[in-house]
């Protein structure tokens, strides 16, 4: 099983980016998918999560700006980042609880850099 995160880049304040987290391999299904971020010199923080049933949870700092979604048929999760601020600059990583024939295990995707700057 592999998790591939993509979609980061450089964007001006107020702009938008859409991150994707795609799981591949011999997957039965995916439970909760989570996006984290880590800014330089700061601890990693949870940004948003979504369960297999679609229930979502957000950090206060991104509520109303970063809707999280998923396409279960594609084993892919998304983080739509709107109204970006310089303080959103960080490396964003995804984590997913993946169900395979061997059971449930958490996997990490590689980080994708998001830089918000004018």
N, C-alpha and C positions, 0 to 999 in steps of 0.2 A: 504494500500500500504506500502510495506517495501523495503528499499534499503539495500543491503548487499554488503559491500566492503570486498575484500579478496586479498591475494597474497603478502602481505608484508613479511619482514623478514630481516635477516642479510646477507649482501653480501659484497664481497671485492671490492675495487675500480676497475673500469673497467668491472665489472660484469653486469648482467642483471636480471631484475625481471619483471613480468607481473602482473599488478593489474587488478582485475575485479570488476565491479559494477553491480550487478544483481537486477532488480526490480521485485517484485512479488505482486500479488493481482489482483483486478479487474481493469485492465489497458486497456484503449483503445489504447493509443500510448504514446510515449515519445518525447518531443521536444528536447531542448538542454540538453546535459549532460556535466557536468563540473567536472574536478578534481582540488582540492585545496590541498595545503600543509601548514603545520605550524611547523616550527622548534622551539626549546626551546628558549624563550626570543625574538622571532620575530613575526611579524604580519602574519596572514594568507595571502597567495598569490595564485592567480590563476595560475595553471600550464598549463592546456590545456582544450579546449572545442570543442565539435562537435555538429553540428545541426542535425536535423532529415534527412536533405538532404546530409549530409556528409561534409559540410564546416567546416574547422578546424581553430583553433586559438591557438597560443602557447606563453608562456612567453619566452622572449629572452634567458633566462638561460637554457632552455631545447630544443630549436629549433634544429632539426636535430638529437636529441637523444631519445626523448620520443614520438613516434608516437601514436596518439589517434585513436581509431576505435570503431565501435559498430556493434552489430548484432541485428537488429530491430526485427527479428523473435523471438529472445530469450530475448528481453528487457534487454540487457546487453551491457555495455560499457567496454572498455579495455584501459589500459595505459601500453604500452610496454616501459619499461625503460632500455635503453642501455647505455653503457659507463658511468656507475654510478660513481659519485664523492662523497667524504665525505660531501660536502656541500649540497648534495641532501637528507641528513638525515633529516627526518621529519615525522610527522603523516600526512598521505595522506587520504583525504576524498572526497567522490563523492557527487554531487548534480545533481538532474534531475528535469526538469519540466514535470510532469506526467499528462496526460489527462485521467480523469475518467468520470463517469456519472455525477459527481458533478462539473466538470469543470477542470481547470488547476491549479495545485498547485506544489510548489517546495518541494522536499523531500531531506533529507540528509541521507547518509549512515553513519555507525559508522566509525571511523578512523581506518586505518591500519598502523602500524609502519614500516617504512623503515629505516634501519640503514646501512650505508655504512662505513665499517671500515676494516682495515687489522689486 
